[in-house]
Amino acid sequence: MKPAPFEYYAPTTVEEALSHLAEHGYDAKVLAGGQSLIPMMNFRLVQPSVLVDLNNIPELSYIRPDENGGLRLGAMTRHHQVEIDPLVAERAPLLHETMPKIAYSQIRSRGTFGGSVSHADPSAELVSLSVALNGRFRLRNQNGERWVPANEFFVGLFTTVLEPDELLVEAALPSMPARSGWSLMEVARRPHDFALVGAAAVVSLDENHLCQQAQMVFLSAGDVPMVAHKAVELLKGQAPTMEAIHAAAEVAASEDIDPSSDIHATAEFRRHLANVLSRRALEQAFKRAADNK
Amino acid sequence: MQTLFDLGVTVNGARYEHAVEPRTLLSDFLRHDLGLTGTHVGCEHGVCGACTVLLDGNPIRSCLIFAIQTHGHAITTVEGLGTIDNLHPIQEAFQEAHGLQCGFCTPGILTTVKSFLEQNPDPSEDEIREAISGNLCRCTGYQHIVDAVILAAEKMRT
């Protein structure tokens, strides 16, 4: 099928884009990379009457270091740019490692960081990763801006705190502390397809090699990125032994997630995958933390 | 009728000026407006890869971009690779190694492989399988496509 007609605007500055959003409100949709929106428009699942295309706004495309050792990513930075950027490899190794797993080269040529997180698909890697890495998003409207932590940004299936007149303009990812480790494990029927379940783990060790901080977030395990609150509490302050990791994985899979059944997998199978994947992710993350002095 | 926008785009080295509706997909613009029917349309939602073309040298799904978004850019379609009398080395390799059967997926695979071999002139078999993972072929089982890409890489290195 073909998209229904729409009014088209291609602003060249953020200011101009915000004025279109302010004027059209809920009638407008923002077009970033288009790799989720355009398929939905082709099927007429979505029929926006106004489309505000961000692809001609150069100020939204960048990868910069920030003063605290972290990273700033402009919302229109394309997946392919993130994938090959040496600064990302150095400062956000989990992100660097994840990028080639996202869809296919043809999609990564177009898809954008801001577009992916704003779309808020709970099976998208960047959505859960932003939470696992304690990322923050800068949202702007005509009256100003606000920063929202990733773990407060996603509020439901394909739903975020973005107001219709707001635009996500930037993502900030903090630096990784010393003795930290990371991992993303996922299972998909076909490599690069949406994962049946994925687990992202970020951990750090103290001087005594005990778990200082731990964060684990699941994708495709609920309506939003599912944070393994109970599991990580079990790990903090503990030595990351196999027993501790297995116990945490068990709790994560049985208590921290809310998977549903669909044509691809039953909820029960997703819990099984979550258990296995969180074990593997934690093992790799703690091993890296031990090696990463 | 929707408002028309003026689109100026370079396709296979030739400059085109066309008035398009903003909702016209690049795949439909290439096929219907320019008559370049080498670009095939399979699923129209970004799964099959048959419509892959190069935008400023990078592979994209032409069904997931509006034609108007390519204003001022350069597109390469399968027609831009070689001609019947003068095939591109990748096309020669696909012919010699039987890298196609029905041919529906082939234009998308050829354009994908062109960009891939430019970045990675001497790929391993695993890297080739990874590179064509976004292109579905229902005939070949991929083995002869992989053989063809290995042969194409050899031809392009010499």
Chai-1 contact restraints between the chains, C-beta under 6 A:
chainA,res_idxA,chainB,res_idxB,connection_type,confidence,min_distance_angstrom,max_distance_angstrom,comment,restraint_id
A,P3,B,R23,contact,1.0,0.0,6.0,A-B,restraint_1
A,P5,B,Q2,contact,1.0,0.0,6.0,A-B,restraint_2
A,P5,B,R23,contact,1.0,0.0,6.0,A-B,restraint_3
A,Y8,B,P22,contact,1.0,0.0,6.0,A-B,restraint_4
A,G34,B,L64,contact,1.0,0.0,6.0,A-B,restraint_5
A,Q35,B,L64,contact,1.0,0.0,6.0,A-B,restraint_6
A,I38,B,L64,contact,1.0,0.0,6.0,A-B,restraint_7
A,P39,B,H45,contact,1.0,0.0,6.0,A-B,restraint_8
A,P39,B,G46,contact,1.0,0.0,6.0,A-B,restraint_9
A,N42,B,E44,contact,1.0,0.0,6.0,A-B,restraint_10
A,N42,B,H45,contact,1.0,0.0,6.0,A-B,restraint_11
A,N55,B,Q69,contact,1.0,0.0,6.0,A-B,restraint_12
A,Y104,B,S133,contact,1.0,0.0,6.0,A-B,restraint_13
A,Y104,B,G134,contact,1.0,0.0,6.0,A-B,restraint_14
A,S105,B,P59,contact,1.0,0.0,6.0,A-B,restraint_15
A,Q106,B,T52,contact,1.0,0.0,6.0,A-B,restraint_16
A,Q106,B,P59,contact,1.0,0.0,6.0,A-B,restraint_17
A,Q106,B,I60,contact,1.0,0.0,6.0,A-B,restraint_18
A,Q106,B,R61,contact,1.0,0.0,6.0,A-B,restraint_19
A,Q106,B,G134,contact,1.0,0.0,6.0,A-B,restraint_20
A,S109,B,N58,contact,1.0,0.0,6.0,A-B,restraint_21
A,S109,B,P59,contact,1.0,0.0,6.0,A-B,restraint_22
A,S109,B,I60,contact,1.0,0.0,6.0,A-B,restraint_23
A,R110,B,I60,contact,1.0,0.0,6.0,A-B,restraint_24
A,H192,B,S133,contact,1.0,0.0,6.0,A-B,restraint_25
